[in-house]
């Protein structure tokens, strides 16, 4: 396989994933006018934004298996064309149940990750596989693309224009992908292996450890990408366009730096990158968790000093950018683990890990909405993420830093 052909395949597959991810995150922006139009509460809004993530997550495993059996080229092509139909139809929805039903259908684009990851990995040698999967994973920059394109379309033509333009883009992308991609060199290698045998890897505790990492790294990235425009609008009073622009401070580096994360994982190892990523995320989430509040200090002379403590929007956006970069590095390093330790089952393992990560992206916005309804302050969502990252840090320390034999490793 020539190096030029491998690069072309990588680039066109990454573009397909960028488009798919923009579609997958669409309700993060279009959901704001839809919420106003339908009068949705925070929990219903969370359900609306999370619904596409559900099917995209659940189908990552079967799509990963089909990719190993049929090849990434045909699976990606069919997926792009099929999802354009419910995406177009969603522009005519007028009730919440219609949005939820169509969101389940168009959400299949999220499964494109478990198609593209093994597909591009098989075009590169092991020593460059982390970088290749990192470049492809950088397609999550589609979330940031959505923050720029969707508000412009909404302001010019209404929210209905967004799914229509995206549907046409999916069809065009499908044609370009078919013309520029190449047959999958690993297609059919598992044809004689039963699905049960492919799923036998679920018995390996390391798989579940990587699922835990990815549930917060990718799940948190996905959840915050769809939630941040609404957060900036609610917390700081910005318009849809301004809120989406500020939200891109998280989603843009969260996608763009994933390739660098893959390179770092190749150079320094998956564990080193993941360990420091979790620490950086933990510190950022600690600061982001602080709600806007008033502090009263009683002095010795009987007077009271009043302080108002809140994160200014520029500092908040800066912390989000650092968190996005950390998540990007961590997403890449997690799949470096997969590529190194399960080279013969990349499609299946990436499907499993991607499924759990996607489920995190589905459940977290719903939990965000529930916490907001209960606690009544916006930063409560970061308190939840802070706790999950803390669990991941403990897991990483126990199983890798101290190297206790509890996750299937040899001592």
HELIX and SHEET records of a PDB file:
HELIX    1   1 UNK A    3  UNK A   24  1                                  22    
HELIX    2   2 UNK A   27  UNK A   38  1                                  12    
HELIX    3   3 UNK A   42  UNK A   70  1                                  29    
HELIX    4   4 UNK A   72  UNK A   89  1                                  18    
HELIX    5   5 UNK A   90  UNK A   92  5                                   3    
HELIX    6   6 UNK A   96  UNK A  106  1                                  11    
HELIX    7   7 UNK A  107  UNK A  111  5                                   5    
HELIX    8   8 UNK A  112  UNK A  121  1                                  10    
HELIX    9   9 UNK A  126  UNK A  137  1                                  12    
HELIX   10  10 UNK A  138  UNK A  141  5                                   4    
HELIX   11  11 UNK A  142  UNK A  157  1                                  16    
HELIX   12  12 UNK A  160  UNK A  180  1                                  21    
HELIX   13  13 UNK A  195  UNK A  198  1                                   4    
HELIX   14  14 UNK A  199  UNK A  203  5                                   5    
HELIX   15  15 UNK A  205  UNK A  236  1                                  32    
HELIX   16  16 UNK A  240  UNK A  256  1                                  17    
HELIX   17  17 UNK A  258  UNK A  268  1                                  11    
HELIX   18  18 UNK A  270  UNK A  288  1                                  19    
HELIX   19  19 UNK A  313  UNK A  341  1                                  29    
HELIX   20  20 UNK A  343  UNK A  345  5                                   3    
HELIX   21  21 UNK A  346  UNK A  375  1                                  30    
HELIX   22  22 UNK A  380  UNK A  396  1                                  17    
HELIX   23  23 UNK A  397  UNK A  401  3                                   5    
SHEET    1   A 2 UNK A 293  UNK A 298  0                                        
SHEET    2   A 2 UNK A 304  UNK A 309 -1                                        
END                                                                             
